[in-house]
Amino acid sequence: MNFLTADSGKTGIFDFIKRTAAFCCILSMMLFLFAPSVTASATEGSEASEVKIGEATSASNYITSEKWPAGPAVEAQGAVLMEADTGTVLYARNPDTCLYPASITKIMTGLLALEQCKLSDRMVFTGEALKSLPHNYVAIQASDGEEMSVEDCMNALLLYSANDAANGLAVHMAGSIEAFAKQMNERAKAAGAKNTHFNNPSGLFEKNHYTTPYDMCMIMRECVKFEDFRRIAGARVYTMAPTNRCQTERVFYSKHDMVFPRSREYYEYYVCGKTGYTDESRNTLITMAEKDGMRLICCVMGCGKGIQYKDTRALFDYGFSQFTATDVSGSDKRFTLKDVGIFASDDMGSNCINITMEGTNRVVLPVGTGLESLETRLTYLDENDADTFDGCFAEVQYLYEGTQVGFAKLRIEKGTSESEFEFVSSSEKQEEISAEPDTAGASEEIWYRTRQIDIRILVGAAVILLLVFGFVFWKIYRKKNRGIRFNKKRRWRR
């Protein structure tokens, strides 16, 4: 009886191992077949699941210096103060927090209009441009078939904040509001926005229509490059001539209180800006001001009544008092050369080169800080970058304790002479030394290929490991069980 019991134990362990192996095989086949599609589904839905409106974010991505001047206390849910020319962030509170923008969205609509249209172009309100708006939302009450200039519509958009003007421009440029929203998102990304998604051209509340204070400042940087934008968005009043559907003049007053001298919110260095409000977003405001040659952009979002102006003024005062903008083109000689001779002889003539800093290159520094305290990083540009930077061959990045505060572009200018000479490009030089072993490149290639290992190979390896561990476990168990059976047999024979 004992012998039969021991033999039954042997059969049981074999059945256990067989079932375990079968389960592992089935599991590996399921992962092999379905794992890639599950990963893709998670990737496709990740963007929507990661967006959390109002979640706090850190300013450490933009300001790393411990010696950075302390900023004012602001009440806005999110706020960014940025120097317009360099993109340097001087102050940040929840800079990457996704919030509802309301009508400051309209600066993106205005930017696309200036890039795609002429102000003298004529546009007609029809079809989707006449889309009905919620009750009490600002509009110029454009009627079907009404014709006006793009400039008229831009003033209605940026000064009066007319929502039907935004729809009209969107349909005029893209044919539909949906198609225009795609253009808005593409242009926002090109401007440097990282966490923005627009659904409409006006800023009407939609759950999937959001942006951040940092992104809005980056978009505003692109807008203020246009003189027409600064003029229209910085005006106090605009009178629109009669149209084919409206026989009277329409007068648009700016909704930005900082432009009016008699307003208690008046700011003498104001250049242009845009207001916004919905119940969901509360007050939003984006503004540019200029003083002593330094241009600052301030965006505040999620503000209570009146707080948007209070915080904006405090941030502008902080920026203008604690920082200075310096043009390094005439003061930093570390990267420039003048009249450097390459050849000089009666037969070969004389060739000289000059390395200069292209154009105006601003650096924003805390008051009392000199150029000598800045770190620099030199980046050589390839041919594609050179086209972007108008033929410049390198860029100097300036950092203050890790915080980027400006950059400069370097250009080579050749002197004139009877004989010609050419520089060997980096690509040609690379071809000359391509025969030499490149251990760094090889390591990078190995790492790249390692990252491409299919998940199915990893699953297969895991299954093999499970089988090996199962076999070892079985061997140990069998060896132990054999000794027990041998002792039992001896007792049975006695």
C-alpha positions in Angstrom: 0.0 0.0 0.0 2.8 2.4 0.8 4.6 1.5 -2.4 1.5 2.3 -4.4 1.1 5.6 -2.5 4.7 6.6 -3.3 4.2 5.7 -6.9 1.1 7.9 -7.0 3.2 10.8 -5.6 5.6 10.3 -8.5 2.7 10.4 -11.0 1.4 13.6 -9.3 4.7 15.5 -9.6 4.9 14.6 -13.2 1.4 15.8 -13.8 2.2 19.1 -12.0 5.2 19.7 -14.2 3.3 18.9 -17.4 0.5 21.2 -16.5 2.9 24.0 -15.5 4.8 23.6 -18.8 1.6 23.6 -20.8 0.4 26.8 -19.0 3.7 28.6 -19.7 3.5 27.6 -23.4 -0.1 28.9 -23.7 0.8 32.1 -21.8 3.8 32.7 -24.1 1.6 32.2 -27.2 -1.0 34.6 -26.0 1.7 37.3 -25.2 3.3 36.6 -28.6 0.0 37.2 -30.4 -1.6 40.0 -28.4 1.2 41.9 -26.6 2.1 44.2 -29.5 -1.5 45.3 -30.1 -2.1 46.0 -26.4 1.0 48.2 -26.2 -0.1 50.1 -29.3 -3.5 50.7 -27.7 -2.0 52.0 -24.5 0.2 54.3 -26.5 -2.6 55.6 -28.7 -4.7 56.5 -25.6 -1.8 57.8 -23.5 -2.1 61.4 -24.6 -5.7 61.8 -23.4 -5.1 60.0 -20.1 -2.0 62.1 -19.2 -3.8 65.4 -19.5 -4.9 66.6 -16.1 -6.4 70.1 -16.0 -5.0 72.2 -13.1 -2.4 69.7 -11.9 0.5 71.6 -10.3 3.9 71.6 -12.1 7.4 72.6 -11.2 9.3 75.7 -12.4 12.6 73.8 -12.1 12.6 73.1 -15.9 13.1 76.8 -16.5 14.8 78.3 -13.5 17.6 76.3 -11.8 19.8 79.0 -10.2 19.7 79.3 -6.5 20.8 83.0 -6.8 17.8 83.8 -9.1 16.0 87.0 -7.8 13.0 86.1 -5.7 9.7 86.8 -7.4 6.5 88.4 -6.1 3.7 86.4 -4.6 1.0 86.0 -7.2 -2.5 84.6 -6.8 -3.0 83.3 -10.4 -3.2 79.5 -10.7 -0.6 79.6 -13.3 1.8 82.4 -14.4 4.9 82.9 -16.5 7.1 86.0 -17.2 9.3 85.6 -20.2 11.8 87.8 -22.0 10.5 88.1 -25.6 13.7 88.1 -27.6 15.5 85.2 -25.9 12.6 83.2 -24.5 14.2 83.2 -21.0 11.7 82.5 -18.3 12.2 85.0 -15.5 9.3 83.8 -13.3 7.2 80.7 -13.3 4.3 79.4 -11.2 2.8 76.2 -12.5 4.3 76.9 -16.0 3.3 73.6 -17.5 -0.1 73.2 -15.9 -2.9 72.6 -18.4 -5.6 75.2 -18.0 -8.5 76.5 -20.0 -7.4 79.7 -21.9 -10.7 81.3 -22.8 -10.3 84.2 -25.3 -6.5 84.5 -25.1 -6.8 81.7 -27.7 -7.6 84.4 -30.2 -3.9 85.4 -30.4 -3.2 82.1 -32.2 -6.0 82.8 -34.6 -4.6 86.3 -35.2 -1.1 84.9 -35.8 -2.3 82.5 -38.5 -4.3 85.3 -40.1 -1.2 87.5 -40.3 0.9 84.6 -41.7 -1.7 83.5 -44.3 -3.6 86.6 -45.3 -3.1 90.2 -46.3 -4.9 92.8 -44.2 -6.5 94.1 -47.3 -8.0 90.7 -48.3 -11.8 90.6 -48.4 -13.7 87.9 -46.6 -17.3 86.8 -46.6 -19.3 85.4 -43.6 -21.2 82.4 -44.7 -21.8 78.8 -43.7 -19.9 77.6 -40.6 -18.6 81.2 -40.0 -22.1 82.0 -38.7 -22.1 79.2 -36.2 -24.4 80.1 -33.3 -22.7 81.2 -30.1 -23.8 80.8 -26.5 -26.0 83.5 -25.0 -24.2 86.7 -23.9 -21.0 85.8 -25.8 -19.3 88.8 -27.5 -20.0 89.1 -31.2 -20.2 91.7 -33.9 -23.4 90.1 -35.1 -22.1 89.4 -38.6 -24.9 88.4 -41.0 -25.0 85.9 -43.9 -23.1 87.2 -46.9 -21.5 90.1 -45.0 -18.2 91.2 -46.5 -15.4 92.9 -44.7 -11.6 93.2 -44.8 -9.3 90.9 -42.8 -8.1 94.0 -41.0 -11.6 94.8 -39.9 -12.0 91.2 -38.7 -8.6 91.3 -36.9 -9.6 94.4 -34.9 -12.9 92.8 -34.0 -11.0 89.7 -32.9 -8.2 91.2 -30.9 -9.7 94.4 -29.5 -13.4 93.6 -29.1 -12.8 89.8 -28.7 -15.7 88.9 -31.1 -16.2 85.2 -31.3 -18.0 85.3 -34.6 -14.9 87.2 -36.0 -12.8 84.2 -34.9 -15.1 81.8 -36.7 -15.1 83.9 -39.8 -11.3 84.1 -40.1 -11.1 80.3 -39.4 -13.5 79.4 -42.2 -11.9 82.0 -44.5 -8.4 80.4 -44.1 -9.2 76.7 -43.7 -12.7 76.1 -45.0 -14.0 74.8 -41.6 -13.4 75.3 -37.9 -12.2 71.7 -37.5 -9.6 72.1 -40.2 -8.5 75.4 -38.7 -8.1 73.8 -35.3 -5.6 71.4 -36.8 -3.6 74.3 -38.2 -3.7 76.0 -34.8 -2.2 72.9 -33.1 0.5 72.5 -35.7 1.5 76.1 -35.4 1.5 76.0 -31.6 3.9 73.1 -31.7 6.1 74.9 -34.2 6.2 77.9 -31.8 7.5 75.8 -29.0 4.2 74.9 -27.2 4.5 71.5 -25.4 1.1 70.9 -23.7 -1.5 72.7 -25.9 -4.6 71.4 -27.7 -7.0 73.8 -29.4 -10.5 72.8 -30.6 -11.8 76.1 -31.8 -10.5 79.6 -32.9 -12.2 81.6 -30.2 -11.6 79.9 -26.8 -15.1 78.9 -26.1 -15.0 76.3 -23.4 -14.5 72.7 -24.4 -12.9 70.0 -22.2 -10.3 69.2 -24.8 -9.3 72.8 -25.4 -6.4 73.7 -23.1 -3.0 75.2 -22.9 -0.4 76.3 -20.3 1.1 79.7 -19.3 4.5 78.8 -20.8 2.9 77.7 -24.1 0.9 80.9 -24.4 4.1 83.0 -23.9 5.8 81.0 -26.6 2.9 81.7 -29.0 2.8 85.4 -28.0 6.6 85.6 -28.9 5.6 84.6 -32.5 2.8 87.1 -32.5 4.7 90.2 -31.4 7.2 89.7 -34.2 4.5 91.2 -36.5 4.3 95.0 -36.3 0.6 94.7 -37.4 -0.2 92.5 -34.4 1.4 94.9 -32.0 -0.5 97.8 -33.6 -3.9 96.1 -33.7 -3.7 94.3 -30.3 -2.2 97.5 -28.7 -4.8 100.0 -29.9 -7.5 101.6 -27.7 -10.2 101.9 -30.3 -11.0 101.0 -33.9 -13.8 102.2 -36.1 -15.1 99.8 -38.7 -16.6 101.2 -41.9 -20.1 100.2 -43.0 -20.4 97.0 -45.0 -22.8 95.6 -47.5 -25.0 94.2 -44.7 -24.5 97.0 -42.1 -25.0 100.6 -43.0 -23.6 102.1 -39.8 -20.1 102.3 -38.4 -19.1 99.8 -35.7 -16.7 101.0 -32.9 -14.5 98.5 -31.1 -12.9 99.4 -27.8 -10.1 97.4 -26.3 -11.0 95.1 -23.4 -7.5 95.3 -22.0 -7.6 97.9 -19.2 -3.9 98.5 -19.1 -4.1 100.5 -22.3 -6.3 103.3 -21.0 -4.6 106.2 -19.2 -7.7 106.9 -17.1 -8.1 103.3 -15.9 -6.7 102.3 -12.5 -5.1 99.3 -14.2 -3.2 101.6 -16.7 0.5 100.5 -17.2 2.7 103.0 -19.0 5.0 100.4 -20.6 2.1 98.4 -22.1 2.5 97.4 -25.7 -0.3 95.0 -26.5 -2.3 92.1 -25.0 -5.4 90.0 -24.9 -8.0 89.3 -22.3 -10.1 86.2 -21.7 -12.9 84.9 -19.4 -15.2 81.9 -19.1 -16.8 80.4 -16.0 -14.6 77.4 -16.3 -11.3 79.2 -17.0 -12.0 82.3 -14.9 -9.9 85.3 -15.9 -6.9 84.9 -18.2 -4.6 87.6 -19.5 -1.5 87.8 -21.8 0.4 91.0 -22.2 3.6 92.4 -23.6 5.4 95.5 -22.1 8.6 97.2 -23.1 11.0 99.3 -21.0 14.6 100.4 -21.7 14.8 98.1 -24.7 13.7 95.0 -22.8 10.5 93.4 -23.9 8.6 91.1 -21.5 5.6 88.8 -22.0 3.4 87.9 -19.1 0.7 85.3 -19.0 -1.6 84.7 -16.0 -4.3 82.1 -16.0 -7.0 81.0 -13.5 -7.4 84.4 -11.8 -10.2 85.8 -9.7 -11.7 89.1 -10.6 -9.1 91.9 -10.9 -6.3 89.5 -9.9 -5.1 89.2 -13.5 -4.1 92.9 -13.6 -2.6 92.9 -10.1 -0.4 89.9 -10.8 0.6 91.1 -14.3 1.7 94.5 -12.9 3.7 92.9 -10.1 5.5 90.5 -12.5 6.3 93.3 -14.9 7.7 95.5 -12.1 9.7 92.5 -10.9 11.1 91.8 -14.3 12.1 95.4 -15.2 13.7 96.0 -11.8 15.6 92.7 -11.3 16.9 92.0 -14.8 18.7 93.7 -17.6 19.0 92.8 -21.3 22.5 93.1 -22.8 23.5 92.7 -26.4 26.6 90.5 -26.4 27.4 91.2 -30.1 29.6 94.2 -29.1 30.7 93.1 -25.7 31.7 89.4 -25.8 34.9 88.9 -27.8 35.6 85.3 -26.9 34.0 83.9 -30.0 34.8 86.6 -32.6 37.8 87.1 -34.8 38.6 90.1 -37.1 40.9 90.2 -40.1 42.6 86.9 -39.5 45.0 86.3 -42.3 45.1 82.9 -43.9 47.6 83.5 -46.7 49.9 86.4 -47.4 52.4 86.5 -50.2 53.0 88.2 -53.5 52.0 85.1 -55.4 48.9 84.1 -53.4 47.6 87.5 -52.4 45.9 87.9 -49.0 42.9 86.1 -47.6 41.2 87.1 -44.4 38.2 85.9 -42.5 36.1 87.5 -39.9 33.9 85.6 -37.4 31.1 87.9 -36.2 28.0 87.6 -34.0 25.1 87.8 -36.4 22.6 90.6 -35.7 21.4 91.5 -32.2 22.1 88.8 -29.6 20.5 89.5 -26.3 21.3 88.0 -22.9 19.1 88.6 -19.9 20.9 88.8 -16.6 20.0 89.5 -13.0 21.0 93.1 -12.1 24.6 93.2 -11.0 25.7 90.1 -12.9 28.4 90.4 -15.6 29.0 88.3 -18.7 32.1 86.8 -17.1 29.9 84.9 -14.7 28.0 83.1 -17.5 28.7 79.6 -18.8 28.8 79.1 -22.5 28.1 76.1 -24.8 29.2 76.2 -28.4 27.1 74.2 -30.9 28.1 73.8 -34.5 25.3 73.7 -36.9 24.9 71.3 -39.8 23.7 72.3 -43.3 20.0 72.1 -42.4 20.4 74.3 -39.3 22.5 76.7 -41.3 19.6 77.3 -43.6 17.4 78.0 -40.5 19.9 80.4 -39.0 20.6 82.3 -42.3 24.0 80.7 -43.0 25.4 80.9 -39.5 27.8 78.1 -38.7 27.5 77.9 -34.9 25.4 79.0 -31.9 26.6 80.1 -28.5 24.3 79.3 -25.6 24.7 81.4 -22.5 23.7 80.0 -19.1 23.5 81.4 -15.6 24.0 78.5 -13.1 22.3 76.2 -15.5 19.5 78.5 -16.6 19.5 79.6 -20.2 19.6 83.3 -20.4 20.3 83.9 -24.1 22.2 82.8 -27.2 24.2 84.2 -30.1 24.7 83.1 -33.7 28.2 83.1 -35.3 28.8 83.8 -39.0 32.0 83.6 -41.1 32.7 86.5 -43.4 35.4 86.1 -46.1 37.7 88.9 -47.0 38.1 89.8 -50.7 41.3 88.9 -52.6 42.5 87.8 -56.0 42.7 84.1 -55.0 39.8 82.0 -53.9 39.7 79.4 -51.2 37.0 77.2 -49.7 36.4 75.7 -46.2 36.1 71.9 -46.0 32.6 71.2 -44.6 32.1 68.9 -41.7 30.4 66.4 -43.9 33.4 66.2 -46.3 35.8 65.9 -43.4 33.7 63.0 -42.0 34.0 61.2 -45.3 37.8 61.5 -45.2 38.0 59.9 -41.7 35.2 57.4 -42.2 37.7 54.5 -42.6 38.9 55.1 -39.0 37.1 52.9 -36.4 34.4 54.7 -34.6 33.9 53.1 -31.2 31.4 55.7 -30.1 29.3 55.1 -33.2 29.5 51.4 -32.8 28.4 51.6 -29.2 25.5 53.8 -30.2 24.5 51.4 -32.9 24.6 48.4 -30.5 22.4 50.4 -28.0 20.0 51.3 -30.7 19.6 47.7 -31.9 19.3 46.5 -28.3 16.4 48.8 -27.7 14.6 47.3 -30.8 14.4 43.8 -29.3 10.9 42.5 -29.9 8.8 41.9 -26.8 8.2 38.4 -28.1 11.8 37.5 -27.7 11.7 38.7 -24.1 8.6 36.7 -23.4 10.2 33.6 -24.9 13.3 34.0 -22.7 11.1 34.4 -19.7 9.2 31.1 -20.5 12.5 29.3 -21.0 13.7 30.5 -17.6 10.4 29.3 -16.0 10.9 25.9 -17.6 14.5 25.6 -16.4 13.5 26.6 -12.9 10.7 24.0 -13.0 13.0 21.3 -14.2 15.5 22.0 -11.5 12.8 22.0 -8.9 11.5 18.7 -10.2 15.0 17.1 -10.1 15.5 18.2 -6.5 12.1 16.9 -5.5 12.6 13.6 -7.3 16.0 13.1 -5.6 14.5 13.7 -2.2 11.4 11.6 -3.0 13.6 8.7 -4.2 15.3 8.5 -0.8 12.0 8.4 1.0 10.7 5.6 -1.3 13.9 3.6 -0.8 13.5 3.7 3.0 9.8 2.7 2.7 10.7 -0.3 0.5 13.2 -1.5 3.0 10.7 -1.3 5.8 8.1 -3.1 3.7 10.4 -6.0 2.8 11.2 -6.5 6.5 
